[in-house]
Amino acid sequence: MTKKILISGNEALAEGAIQAGCRFYAGYPITPQNEVPAYMARHMPEAGGIFIQAESEVAAINMVFGAAAAGARALTSSSSPGISLKQEGISYAAGAQLPCVIINVMRAGPGLGNIWPAQSDYFQATKSAGHGDSHCIVLAPSSVQESYDIMRLAFELADKYRNPAMVLSDGMLGQMMEPLEAHKFKIKEYEKPWAVSGCRGRGPNIVKSFHLKSGDLEVHNIELQKKYAIIKKREQRFESEFLDDVRIILVAYGSMSRIASSAMNKLRAAGKKVGLIRPVTLWPFPEDAFKKFKPHKVKFLALEMSYGQMVEDVKLAVNGRFPVEFFGRSGGGVPTEQEIIKKIKSII
């Protein structure tokens, strides 16, 4: 039975994780994501799961490594500086091919920054959330409802590909409250014969990212790259609006896409041919969304709460076939609807 509740984006992430089968959570407090561990502390025991407030972000990600190695659906969450501390453990999980989910409710930086919303962790999440040639699958919700729904997808993709998945939210989306239809998920289970869950009656499993023998690590990396190529081919996700007659296409993700959509609708009401592409997967970036347009017919405008990060993937996706403009603010500054409309009119 579906019930409708009023809930914050952070709480929706937490409840979505529980409904998706998460039974282990380890985290450490940091604003603006504290509602996630607070919610998990109360509700994980009710679901038969384990909640641990770790002594640090480093400890939390390594606890998740252990739980994932044992076959549990495991989650940690933090905000920007905390994710930086988790990067070594995320790389270890990617190297050991362990499925787990990491939530980043982004705040403004660099350094300690402040608790206002930003999208300036895009490079960190999509290029490599840790050292080495590794990737997280990166998903970006744009509403409280999607924050809930996307947790099922995050855990399923993590299990399907034996790979860490990151959900990239921000301080605005995490704190806002909206109605949520808390429907039950149909959970897709994946067998985990590789898990270190006790070897009675079988040979022991070994989970590691360490390959010392000459040539072994390169072979392992080649296998990882094959997996990443499959993910890039199969798992691109995006939503779009008004692309049939478009001349200017806005590209925005997460909470920024909400502001972009509002600006687009006002301009369309005034007769301007403006459309929107909203990436849902940031890695793999949805390059397929940019292939249908004829050269010289459209222009793209990347909108971000950063000083230019996703725009580089937009430029790679269009591969020189179209002009790409950028508008962004960060450090707690949020591009407004009026600023976006002014920028679009300057391009027109």
N, C-alpha and C positions, 0 to 999 in steps of 0.2 A: 504494500500500500504506500502510495506517495503522500508525503506530508509537506506542507509549505511552511517555512520558518523564516524569520528575519535573523540574519547571521552576517558576521564580518568575513571578508575574503580570507583572512588567516585561519579562522575557525572552519571555513568551508574546505580549505586545503587539508586540515587535520581530519575532519570528519570523512572527507572523500578518501583519505588514505586508509582509515579504519574500515570503511565499507569495501575498499579494494583488496582487503585481506592483509594489510600491514599488521604485524603482531610483535614488532620490535621497534622501539624508538629510543634514540639517544641524542641528546642535544644540550645546548648551553645557552643561557639567556642573552639576548641582545635585541634592542629595539631596531626596527619596528616590527619584529616577527614574534614577539614574546607570547602572543595569543596562541601560537602553534604549540609550543611545549606546555603551556598552561592547560590547553584543551586536552592534549595527549596525557598529561599527568592525571587528569580526572577520568578520562574515558577509556584509555587503553586497558586498565585492569578490568573494567566492565566487559570488555570484549575478549578477555582471556589473554591479553597481550602483556608485554613488558615495557615499562617506561623507566628510563634512567636519566637523571640529570647528571651529566658527566662533569668532571672537574675542569674541562677545557674543551674547546672545539677540536683540538687534536685528538683528545681521548674519545670524543663522540664519534668521529668518523672511523676510528679504528675499532670501536665497539660494533659499529655497523658492518665493518669488514668481517668481523668474526661471526656475527649473526647471519650475514648473507652467505658466508662459507658453509654454515651449517644448514642452509636451505630455507631460512626464514625470509619473508618479505620484510625488508628492513628500511628504515627511514631516518634521516637526520634533517635538520633545518637550521638556518642561520640567516644573517644579513651580511652584506658585502665584506667587511673586514674579517668576519668569522669564516666565510667561504675561503678567503685567502689562506687562512690557517689550515683549512681542511684539504688544500690542494694536493699535498703529498699523499694523503690517504686515498683521495679520489683516483690519483694516478695508479696507486697500488691496486685498487679495485678494478680499474680498467685493465691493468696488466695481468691480473689473475682471472679476468673474465667473470667478475662477480656482479650479479644483478642487484642493484640497490637504487634508492631514489634520494636525491638531495634537493631541498627547497631553498632557494635564495630569494628573500624578500628584499630587493635592492634598496639601498640608501645612497645618499650623496657622498662622494669622495672627491679626491683621493685621501688616503690616510684615514683617520677616524671620521673626518667629514662631519656630517650631521645626520639627523634621522629623517630628513625630508626625502621624498621619492626621487628616484633617478633611474636611468637605464644605461648607466656607464659601466656595467659589468658585462656587456655583450661580448666584447673581445675575450674576456676571461672565460666565459661560459662556452662560447662556440669555437674558439680557435684551439684552446686546450685548457681544460679545467685542472690540469696538473702537468708535470714534466713528461717528456717523451712524446712520441707520435701517437697520442691517445685522443679519444673523443668521448664526450658524453652526448647522449641523445638529449636535445634541449627543447622543451615545450614552453609556450608562453600563453597563459590564459588572459582574457580581456574582461572578464566579469566574475562576480561571485559564483554564479551558477557554473561557469566554465572552470573556475578554480576547483570546484567539487568534482566535476565530471572528468577533468583531465588527469586526476590522480589514478583513476582506473587505467587509462591509457599509459601513463608513465610506468606503472608497475608491470603491465603486460608487455610493453616494449622492452623493458629492462630484462624480464624473464625470457622473452622470445629470443633476444640476441645476446644474453649473458653479458650485459653491459650496464654501467651506471647511466641513469637518466636524471636530468636536472629540470626542475620546474622553476621558471624565472618569473617571479612576481615583482612587485615593488611596493614601497611604503604607502602609496595612494590606494592601490587595489587591495592591499592587505588590510587596511584600516577601514575602508568603506563598508557600509552595510547595505545589503540588498535582499529581496526575497529569494529564497532558494527552494526548489522542489527537490527534496531529499529522497529521491527514488533509490530503490535497492539495485545494486549492480549485479549483473550476471558475470561472475568472475571466471575468467579463463585460466585454468590451471596448467602449468608446465611441469613436466617431469624433470627432476634434478638428480640424475644418477651420479653426477660428479660431486655432490655435496659430501662434506665430512660429517656425516650424521651417525657414525658408528659402523664398524666393518664386520660385525658378526655375520658369518655366512658369505662373505665376499672379500675380495682384496681391498686393501686400504686405498682411499683417494688422497691425492695431494693437491692442495690449492696453493699456488705460489706465483710470484711475478719475477723470481730470481732465476736466471739461466746463465750459468757460469761457463759451461763447456763451449769451446770455440764454435761459432756458427749457429748454436741453438737459439740464441736470442734473435738473430736475424730471421731465422725460420719462423719463430713465434710472431715477430712483427709483420712478416708477410701475411700470415694467417689473419692477423688483426686487420690489416689493410683490406684484405678480401672481404671481411665482414663489414667494414665501414662502407665499402663500395656497394654492397647489397643493401645496406640501410639507406644510403643516399638514393638508390634507385627506387626503393619500395616505399619509403616512409615520409616522403615530402607531403606536407599538409598546409593548406592555406584556405582562406575565405576571400571572396571578392564581391564587389558591388559595381554596377553600372559600367561594365567594360565594353559593351557592344558599340557605343557611339563615342567613346572617350577620346579626349585630346590630351588631358593631363591626368596622370595616375598617381595618387598618393600611396605611399608605402609606409605603413606604421604597424607596430605590434603592441600587445599589452594594453595598458591604460591609455597610452598615447593614441591608439587606434580609435578609441571612443571620441576623443576630441577631434581627430581628423575626420571621422565619419560625420560628426555634427557640422563641421565646416563645409564638407562636401555637400551635404543636403541643402544647406543655405545657398551655396553657389549654384546647385542644380535648379533650385527654385527660381534663381535669377537667370536661368538659361545657359549657364556655363557647363560645358561637357567635362565634368570631373568624375573620376572613379577612384576606387580604393582596392588595394591588395593588402590583406592582413596575413602575414606569416604566422602560422600556428606552431610549426616546427622551425626553430631558429638554426638548429643543426639536426638533420640536414636542412640547409636553406632551400626553400621551394623554388628552385630555378625554373621548373616547368611552368610556373605561373607567368613567366615573362617571355615565353616562346611564341605566343599566338599573334603578336602584333607586327605590322609591317613597318619597315624602317621609314623614318621621316614623318610618320603619322602621329606619334605621341611623344610626350615628355614625361619623365618621372620626377617626383619630388619625395625624397626620403625625409620623414619626420621622426625625431627622436628626442628623448630626454637625455641627450649626450651631445658632445661636440663633434660627432661624426664617426660612428662605428658600423652599424648595420648598413649604412650607405655604401661601404666598400663591397659588401656582398651584393647589393643591388647593381653596382657597376660591373661586377664580375658576371652577374646573371644576364645583363643586357649586352655585354661583350662589345661595347662601342657602337651598337646599332642605334641607340637613342641617347639624347641628352639626359643627364641625371643631375638634378639640383638637390640641395640639402638645406634644411632648417632645423635648428635644435637649440635647446638650452639645457643647462645642467647645474650642479651644485645646489640643487633644491629649486631651481627655476623650472617652471613648466610652461611649454609653449601654449599660448591661449588660442582659442578659436579665432579671435580677431587678428592675431598675428599671422596665423596660417592663411586666412583669407587674403590679407595684405600681400603675403609672399606669393600666393597663387596669382593674384591679379598682376603682380610685377612680372611674372613669367609669361602670362597671357599677352 
